[in-house]
Amino acid sequence: MTAMDHWPLHAQQWARIGPPLRPCDEDLAIVRREGAGAKRVLLLGVTPELASLPWPELVAIDHAHAMIEAVCPKHVRAIVGEWTALPLPDHAVDLVLGDGALCCVAYPDGYHAIARELTRVLAPGGRAILRLFASIDQELQIEGNFHAFKWRLAMSLAAIDRNVAVADIHRAFEARFPDRDALPWPREAIDTIDVYRDSTIRYSFPTEHEAVAALAPLRLVSRHAPAYDLGERCPTIVLAK
């Protein structure tokens, strides 16, 4: 499996992925409230829940054509591109949205590069609303839904430098839980982890404080922690230029 192969497989099983890996109504309410009045909006990725909100003007940018084809609403303008080198002119947007987008780039260098690009493309007074997947020090426990547990496992493996190979998440799960039928989750949910097998990409899970610091010169305006399972690790932060 190549690095790009991870995303076509992920796109194929998107309907089987649940919160906190996908935003729920509580997350969307935050985005609606904090993003009210924005006219020109940039979405990092093609999260359909965010893309489907009634923005006056929206462009979505994702490096994986397969994700655009599979999950992006057809009415949305979507471009293949890199968030660390956005194919947009200076001051092109008023608002940037991202749902867990930062975990797809290396910490800290990828965060610094995205911060530079967001600072460049945001108009004066512009904002970024980003939902984080943030590590905290906590013993791994079998609790909550499987998607929350999968993230807890991934975060525990990223404890040293905040980065983890996706294939290592799968290997660790297989080693710890050889009998999937003995686990308290539906097999359909458990088997979504097989997309990670032999993947060559990496995820990052810094703490919330580390992530905010790495996004300077954007400054933190507010943060909102949802009440759902793993919500304390999935805060939505609002940053201003």
N, C-alpha and C positions, 0 to 999 in steps of 0.2 A: 504494500500500500504506500502511495506517495502522499506528500503533504496535502496535495489538492484533492486526493481521493476521500479524505475525511468529510469534506463538505457535501459532495453529492450524496453520500450515505446519510449524513445528518439531515439533509433536505428531504430525503425519502421518508424518514420517520418523524418529521416535524410534528405531525398530528398526535404522536404518542408522547411527546414531551410536555411536561406540566410545570407549574410553579414549584420552586422559585426560578427555574431556568427560563421560564417565559413570564412576562408581566401579567398580573391579574388586575381586577378592577381597582383595587386599592392603589396600585402603582400608577394606573392610568389616570386616576383622579388627581394625583399629585402633578402629573405632567400637564393635564388640562388647566389646573389652577395656576401653576407656575409659568406656563407657556402662553397664557391668555394674552391676546393682542399681537402676537408675533405674526409677521406676514411671510417672510422668507425663511424657510426652515430646512435645515440639513439633518438627515437621519444617517447616523453611522450604522451600517447594516441595513437589513430589510425586515426588521421585526414587524410582522403584519399588524399587530395590535396598535403600534404607534403610527405606522404608515396609513392606517385606515381612519385616523382622527381627522376632523374637517379642517385641515390647514389650508390657508389661501394659496400657498405655493410651497411645494415640497420636492426636494430631490434626495434620493437615497443612494448611498455609495457603499458598495460591497466588493471585496476582492474576488468573491466566488460567484461565477456566473450561474452555477447550479442553484445556489440559494436564491438568486434573483428570479430565476425561472420557476422555482418550486413554490416559494412562499410570498413573494412580493405581490401586492394587489396590482392588477393589470393597469389600473388608471394612473399608477404612480410612475413618475420619471425616475428610472434607476440607471446608474452608471457603474461599470466595473472600474474600480480604482483602489488605491491604497490610502488609508487614513493618515499615514505619515507623510504623504505627498498629495494632498487633495487636488483634484482637477477642477479647481474653482478659482476665480480671481479674488483679489483682496477685497475685504469688506462686502462679500457677496451675500451673507445671510445675517438674520437677526437672532436666530435661535438654532442651537445644535442639540440634537437628542441622541442618546445612546443607551441601549439596554444591555448591560453586561458587556459592552463592546470592548472595554479596556482589558478584560481578561484574555483577549485574543492576541495581545501584543506583549512583548517581553518587558518585564520590570527591571530597572527603571527607565532604560533608554527609550523604549517604545512610548512610554507615558510622556517623557520630555518632548519627543518628536510630535506627538499628537497635540500637546499643549501649544507648541510653536505654531502648528498649522491652524488650530482653532483660534488662536490669537490673531493670526493673519486674516482668516476668512470672516471672522465676526465683525460686524459693523460696530462703531463706537456705542457703548451701552448694551451691546449684545450679551446673551447669556447661553450657558450650556447646562442642560439637565441630563445627568448621567446616573443610571442605577449601577451601583458597584456590586461586585462579589468580593467581599473583604474578609480576610483571615482574622480570627481572634484565637487566643490560646485557650483551647478546650479539648478535653479528652474525647476521642471518637466514640460515639454511641450509636447503637441501632435504634433510631427513633424517627418519627415523622414519616413523610412519604419518601419513596425511593429516590426521587430526583433531589430532594434536600439531602438525603444521606450521601448520594453520589458526590455532591458538592462538598460535604463535610470530609469525605475521604480524600478528595482532591486537595482540599486546603491543608489537611494534615500532612500530605506528602510534599507540599510546597513550603514547609515551615522554615527551611534553611535560608534560601535566597529568594523566596516568594514565587519561584517559577517551577513548573513541573511538566515533564513529558507526558502527553496524553496517553501514550502506550503504557506508561508506568502506572497510571490510574487503573487501567484494565488488568495489568499483571497483579497489582496489589489486591484488587477485588477477587480475582480468581484464586489467589493463594490463601486468602482469608476465608472465603466462602465457596468451597468446592461444590456444595450441595445447594443449588439455588432454590429448590423446592422446600427447603427447610426455613427459608427466610419469610418474613411476614408481609411480603408485597406481591402484587400480581406479577406473573412471569412476563407479561407484555411490557410492564414498566422495567423490570430487572434487565431484560434482554436489550434494552436500549444502550446499555454500556458496551455492547459488542462493537459499536461503531468505533470505539476507541482502540480496538485491537490493532496493533502494528502501525498505528498512526505515527507520523514523524513530526507533527506539530506540537507546540507547547502552549500551556495556559499559564496565566500569572494570577496570584492571589495575595497582593500586599494587604496590610491593614488599611483601614479607612484613613487613618492619619498619614500613613506613608503615601497612599494614592493622592490625597489632596496636596501634600507637599510636592509631589512629583509633577503636578499639573500647573505649578506656578509658571508664568505670572498671573494666570487666572486666579481669582480670589474667591474663597468660599463665602456665599451669601446665606445659605440655609441648608439644612439637611432634614430628611424625613425617614424614619425607620418604620417599616410596616409591621403589622401585628401577626402575620402568618408565619408558619414554620420556617425557620432560618432567617426570618425577617431582620434580626439584629445584624446579620452579615450581608444584607442586601439593601442598604440604605440608598435613597435617591438624594444626590447632592446637587445643589444649584450653584453654579460658578458664574462670575461676572468678569468681563474684560476690563 
